[in-house]
């Protein structure tokens, strides 16, 4: 099941991804810093969801209080909650 998450406080507008057998797959950011968001997407591909959340949660971009990786962590947490 594909997930969509509307970001808040960052340059990207939306994150789409899937969770297959407890692992993150198919991450795509709409907007944001293209190189950075592609890098994050590739780094988490196939990673267990809990590991991805632990590694990205709380990362900040400048003075925004969040970042694209942090928003992905929030999106993954939300998806886990919805699956329960």
C-alpha positions in Angstrom: 0.0 0.0 0.0 1.5 3.3 -1.0 1.6 6.1 1.5 1.4 9.9 1.0 2.5 12.5 3.5 2.0 16.2 3.2 5.1 17.8 4.7 5.2 20.8 7.0 7.9 23.4 7.5 10.2 22.2 4.7 10.8 22.9 1.0 9.4 19.6 -0.2 5.6 19.5 -0.5 4.9 15.8 -0.3 6.5 12.4 0.4 5.3 9.2 -1.1 6.7 5.8 0.0 5.7 2.2 0.7 6.4 -0.2 3.5 7.0 -3.9 2.4 7.7 -6.5 4.9 8.7 -3.9 7.5 11.1 -2.1 5.1 11.0 1.3 3.5 10.8 1.3 -0.3 9.9 3.6 -3.2 10.6 6.9 -1.4 9.9 10.0 -3.5 9.9 13.6 -2.4 8.0 16.3 -4.4 10.1 19.4 -4.3 12.9 20.1 -1.9 16.6 20.0 -2.6 16.7 17.4 -5.4 20.2 16.0 -4.6 19.5 15.7 -0.9 16.1 14.2 -1.2 17.3 11.6 -3.8 20.2 10.8 -1.4 17.9 10.3 1.5 15.5 8.1 -0.6 18.3 5.9 -1.8 19.9 5.6 1.7 16.7 4.4 3.3 15.7 2.0 0.5 15.3 -1.5 2.0 16.0 -0.2 5.5 13.8 -1.5 8.4 11.3 1.2 9.2 12.3 1.5 12.8 15.9 2.0 11.9 15.1 4.7 9.3 13.0 6.5 11.9 15.7 6.3 14.6 18.4 7.7 12.2 16.4 10.6 10.7 14.1 11.7 13.5 15.1 15.2 14.9 17.4 16.2 12.1 17.0 20.0 11.5 17.5 22.1 8.4 18.8 25.5 9.5 16.4 27.1 11.9 13.3 25.4 10.6 13.0 22.9 13.5 12.6 20.1 11.0 14.0 18.8 7.8 13.1 16.5 4.9 14.6 13.5 6.6 12.8 14.4 9.8 9.5 14.8 7.9 10.1 11.3 6.4 10.6 9.9 9.9 7.2 11.5 10.9 5.6 10.1 7.8 6.9 6.6 8.6 5.7 6.8 12.2 2.3 7.9 11.0 2.2 4.9 8.5 3.1 2.5 11.3 0.3 3.9 13.4 -2.2 3.5 10.6 -1.2 -0.1 10.0 -2.0 -1.1 13.6 
